[in-house]
Amino acid sequence: MLELQSGYVEAVIERALQEDIGACDWTTVALIPPDTRTECTILSQAEGVLCGVQIAQRVFQRLDAAIEFCESLHDGDLLTPGACVLRLRGRTRAILMGERTALNFLQRLSGIATLTRRFVDAVEGTGARIADTRKTTPGLRLLEKYAVRVGGGVNHRVGLYDGILIKDNHLLALGGDMHEAVRRARAHAPHTLKVEVECATLEQVQQAIEAGADTLLLDNMPLDTLREAVRLAKGRVRLIEASGGVNLQNVRAIAETGVDLISVGMITHSAPILPMHLEF
């Protein structure tokens, strides 16, 4: 599986199939003889960016190892209404049992990739990149972050274990001491991790720079404040990130302030599905 560990993908698919099929798909078993074979096609119903093809294929292969894929698009391909995403041939029982699970993965991941691409296109030429957050579906984070990459975005930290981000609640719990927070982070965390500090005011920006933060997360700042924060921090930290209240209407204005990265929670937590259906 491209950029995803096969063990993780197989486990996610197994849980999804068990969730849907359970002890038995009584309808399909009652109606369809075991040796019946079918050829069918998954079709797109909207424009967007395709994601999840190999995962959908693995869903069907788990139910029929001999299934054939006669035609297939690839992750990252642009879809139009009526486009053939995947044409397959195999045991009818397996196709019917896997249909909803395969479509759920395809529609969800393609929806994330599509919305991500819209944000990426909106900031084209500014130098800013679009990043995801940890606001993902529990158990599906790696798949959803993969979809962000397919859509042209970049991944922020995957979890709490692979990045240091000192947020407002950390500072409040520590009594608001920015220097002490950065010092403790450097003393306890692996040296390979950069220290990022969330800032809501220009005063905090100055404090974070003086404390030696590697990266600043400028949270929910008005555009004028954001521009001033970038002016203060440019060349004094490794990376400047903006977040909070980002949408397709304001993302370009945020990018034009000079930030390096814009994290957008909605590309994972609020992306609408990209509709598809399976036709026999």
CORGIQUI-V91682 format. One record per residue. N is the residue number from 0. RES is the residue in one small letter. OMEGA is omega as a letter, one per 30 degrees, with the letter a starting at -180 (none if undefined). Layout:
n=N res=RES omega=OMEGA
n=N res=RES omega=OMEGA
//
This chain:
n=0 res=m omega=a
n=1 res=l omega=l
n=2 res=e omega=l
n=3 res=l omega=l
n=4 res=q omega=a
n=5 res=s omega=a
n=6 res=g omega=l
n=7 res=y omega=a
n=8 res=v omega=a
n=9 res=e omega=l
n=10 res=a omega=l
n=11 res=v omega=l
n=12 res=i omega=a
n=13 res=e omega=l
n=14 res=r omega=a
n=15 res=a omega=l
n=16 res=l omega=l
n=17 res=q omega=l
n=18 res=e omega=a
n=19 res=d omega=a
n=20 res=i omega=a
n=21 res=g omega=a
n=22 res=a omega=a
n=23 res=c omega=l
n=24 res=d omega=a
n=25 res=w omega=a
n=26 res=t omega=a
n=27 res=t omega=a
n=28 res=v omega=a
n=29 res=a omega=a
n=30 res=l omega=a
n=31 res=i omega=l
n=32 res=p omega=a
n=33 res=p omega=a
n=34 res=d omega=l
n=35 res=t omega=l
n=36 res=r omega=a
n=37 res=t omega=l
n=38 res=e omega=a
n=39 res=c omega=a
n=40 res=t omega=l
n=41 res=i omega=a
n=42 res=l omega=l
n=43 res=s omega=l
n=44 res=q omega=a
n=45 res=a omega=l
n=46 res=e omega=l
n=47 res=g omega=a
n=48 res=v omega=a
n=49 res=l omega=l
n=50 res=c omega=l
n=51 res=g omega=a
n=52 res=v omega=a
n=53 res=q omega=l
n=54 res=i omega=l
n=55 res=a omega=l
n=56 res=q omega=a
n=57 res=r omega=l
n=58 res=v omega=a
n=59 res=f omega=l
n=60 res=q omega=l
n=61 res=r omega=a
n=62 res=l omega=l
n=63 res=d omega=a
n=64 res=a omega=a
n=65 res=a omega=a
n=66 res=i omega=a
n=67 res=e omega=l
n=68 res=f omega=a
n=69 res=c omega=a
n=70 res=e omega=a
n=71 res=s omega=l
n=72 res=l omega=a
n=73 res=h omega=l
n=74 res=d omega=a
n=75 res=g omega=l
n=76 res=d omega=l
n=77 res=l omega=a
n=78 res=l omega=l
n=79 res=t omega=l
n=80 res=p omega=l
n=81 res=g omega=a
n=82 res=a omega=l
n=83 res=c omega=l
n=84 res=v omega=a
n=85 res=l omega=l
n=86 res=r omega=a
n=87 res=l omega=a
n=88 res=r omega=l
n=89 res=g omega=a
n=90 res=r omega=a
n=91 res=t omega=l
n=92 res=r omega=a
n=93 res=a omega=a
n=94 res=i omega=a
n=95 res=l omega=l
n=96 res=m omega=a
n=97 res=g omega=a
n=98 res=e omega=a
n=99 res=r omega=a
n=100 res=t omega=l
n=101 res=a omega=l
n=102 res=l omega=l
n=103 res=n omega=l
n=104 res=f omega=a
n=105 res=l omega=a
n=106 res=q omega=a
n=107 res=r omega=a
n=108 res=l omega=l
n=109 res=s omega=l
n=110 res=g omega=l
n=111 res=i omega=l
n=112 res=a omega=a
n=113 res=t omega=l
n=114 res=l omega=l
n=115 res=t omega=a
n=116 res=r omega=l
n=117 res=r omega=l
n=118 res=f omega=l
n=119 res=v omega=l
n=120 res=d omega=a
n=121 res=a omega=a
n=122 res=v omega=a
n=123 res=e omega=l
n=124 res=g omega=a
n=125 res=t omega=a
n=126 res=g omega=l
n=127 res=a omega=l
n=128 res=r omega=l
n=129 res=i omega=a
n=130 res=a omega=l
n=131 res=d omega=l
n=132 res=t omega=l
n=133 res=r omega=l
n=134 res=k omega=a
n=135 res=t omega=l
n=136 res=t omega=l
n=137 res=p omega=l
n=138 res=g omega=a
n=139 res=l omega=a
n=140 res=r omega=a
n=141 res=l omega=l
n=142 res=l omega=a
n=143 res=e omega=l
n=144 res=k omega=l
n=145 res=y omega=l
n=146 res=a omega=l
n=147 res=v omega=l
n=148 res=r omega=l
n=149 res=v omega=l
n=150 res=g omega=l
n=151 res=g omega=l
n=152 res=g omega=l
n=153 res=v omega=l
n=154 res=n omega=l
n=155 res=h omega=l
n=156 res=r omega=l
n=157 res=v omega=l
n=158 res=g omega=l
n=159 res=l omega=a
n=160 res=y omega=a
n=161 res=d omega=l
n=162 res=g omega=l
n=163 res=i omega=l
n=164 res=l omega=l
n=165 res=i omega=a
n=166 res=k omega=a
n=167 res=d omega=a
n=168 res=n omega=l
n=169 res=h omega=a
n=170 res=l omega=l
n=171 res=l omega=l
n=172 res=a omega=a
n=173 res=l omega=l
n=174 res=g omega=l
n=175 res=g omega=a
n=176 res=d omega=a
n=177 res=m omega=a
n=178 res=h omega=a
n=179 res=e omega=l
n=180 res=a omega=l
n=181 res=v omega=l
n=182 res=r omega=a
n=183 res=r omega=l
n=184 res=a omega=a
n=185 res=r omega=a
n=186 res=a omega=a
n=187 res=h omega=a
n=188 res=a omega=l
n=189 res=p omega=a
n=190 res=h omega=a
n=191 res=t omega=a
n=192 res=l omega=l
n=193 res=k omega=a
n=194 res=v omega=l
n=195 res=e omega=a
n=196 res=v omega=l
n=197 res=e omega=a
n=198 res=c omega=l
n=199 res=a omega=a
n=200 res=t omega=l
n=201 res=l omega=l
n=202 res=e omega=l
n=203 res=q omega=l
n=204 res=v omega=l
n=205 res=q omega=l
n=206 res=q omega=a
n=207 res=a omega=l
n=208 res=i omega=a
n=209 res=e omega=l
n=210 res=a omega=l
n=211 res=g omega=l
n=212 res=a omega=l
n=213 res=d omega=a
n=214 res=t omega=l
n=215 res=l omega=l
n=216 res=l omega=a
n=217 res=l omega=a
n=218 res=d omega=l
n=219 res=n omega=l
n=220 res=m omega=l
n=221 res=p omega=a
n=222 res=l omega=a
n=223 res=d omega=l
n=224 res=t omega=l
n=225 res=l omega=l
n=226 res=r omega=l
n=227 res=e omega=l
n=228 res=a omega=l
n=229 res=v omega=l
n=230 res=r omega=a
n=231 res=l omega=a
n=232 res=a omega=a
n=233 res=k omega=l
n=234 res=g omega=a
n=235 res=r omega=l
n=236 res=v omega=a
n=237 res=r omega=a
n=238 res=l omega=l
n=239 res=i omega=a
n=240 res=e omega=l
n=241 res=a omega=l
n=242 res=s omega=l
n=243 res=g omega=l
n=244 res=g omega=a
n=245 res=v omega=l
n=246 res=n omega=a
n=247 res=l omega=l
n=248 res=q omega=a
n=249 res=n omega=a
n=250 res=v omega=a
n=251 res=r omega=l
n=252 res=a omega=l
n=253 res=i omega=a
n=254 res=a omega=a
n=255 res=e omega=l
n=256 res=t omega=l
n=257 res=g omega=l
n=258 res=v omega=a
n=259 res=d omega=a
n=260 res=l omega=l
n=261 res=i omega=l
n=262 res=s omega=a
n=263 res=v omega=a
n=264 res=g omega=a
n=265 res=m omega=a
n=266 res=i omega=l
n=267 res=t omega=a
n=268 res=h omega=a
n=269 res=s omega=a
n=270 res=a omega=l
n=271 res=p omega=l
n=272 res=i omega=l
n=273 res=l omega=a
n=274 res=p omega=l
n=275 res=m omega=l
n=276 res=h omega=a
n=277 res=l omega=l
n=278 res=e omega=l
n=279 res=f omega=none
//
